[in-house]
Amino acid sequence: MDPDLSADGGPPASDAGGRSGDDSDGVPVSVYVRDVGTSVGAVLLVGLLLFAVSGVWPPLVAIESGSMTPNIDTGDMVFIMAEDRFPGPDARHGVVTAQTGSESNYVMFREPGDVIVFEPDGDTQRTPVIHRAMFYVEDGENWYDRADPDAIGAADSCADLRNCPAPHDGFVTKGDFNDAYDQVTGTSTVVRAEWVVGTAELRVPGLGWLRLQSGHLLVGPRPTGA
């Protein structure tokens, strides 16, 4: 009996294993769609779980400056939480300052006090800053005598300092690597409580480079420093 031939005289469409020629050319499109959908769903689920814990969206931020070195480095990914979610001892507006933390042995990122993410000067269009809350001041307070002499430059009195007397209630802040307070350098005026986005809770070294290079669904603005 003559062999079974296709219309063009070639071999049959099906091979010895019974697969069609179209199936052997590659993975069906439906498989790619399913895999992409599964990956996106997993990312969204992780994001929702982190949001449920932190109360902040997005809950992860990438660090793009070295102002918190060596405790938080450029390229780190930092998990942040709403400051009033689980406040430490003797917190003010959910934040434990370095001065208070040194008395209660409350340490975050190797030093006393909370590290906060805040909007400098309350400007939502500027890149958020991630620095340590050093102490809390009240409207009109002369905080010169409470300040670390090494963090106020050459100032000899309150009159020589920016933001002294305090223009309103809030936090005096500083990067762990920086020499002076943000309120001395002009990075921000005294940080009002409502400008605080959250407190830094955990860092993952190096993971933030992914955000800095390409952006990521779960990662928000790139907190920087001065």
URJOZI-V317576 format. One record per run of one state. SS is the DSSP state (H for helix, E for strand, C for the rest). FROM is the first residue (numbers start at 1). TO is the last residue. Records with the same first field share a line. If there is no record, write none. Layout:
BEGIN
SS: FROM-TO + FROM-TO
END
This chain:
BEGIN
C: 1-20 + 25-28 + 55-59 + 63-76 + 82-91 + 93-94 + 96-97 + 105-106 + 109-110 + 113-114 + 119-119 + 123-128 + 138-143 + 147-148 + 152-157 + 161-169 + 175-181 + 186-190 + 192-192 + 205-208 + 215-218 + 220-223 + 225-226
H: 21-24 + 29-54 + 98-104 + 120-122 + 144-146 + 149-151 + 158-160 + 182-185 + 193-195 + 209-214
E: 60-62 + 77-81 + 92-92 + 95-95 + 107-108 + 111-112 + 115-118 + 129-137 + 170-174 + 191-191 + 196-204 + 219-219 + 224-224
END
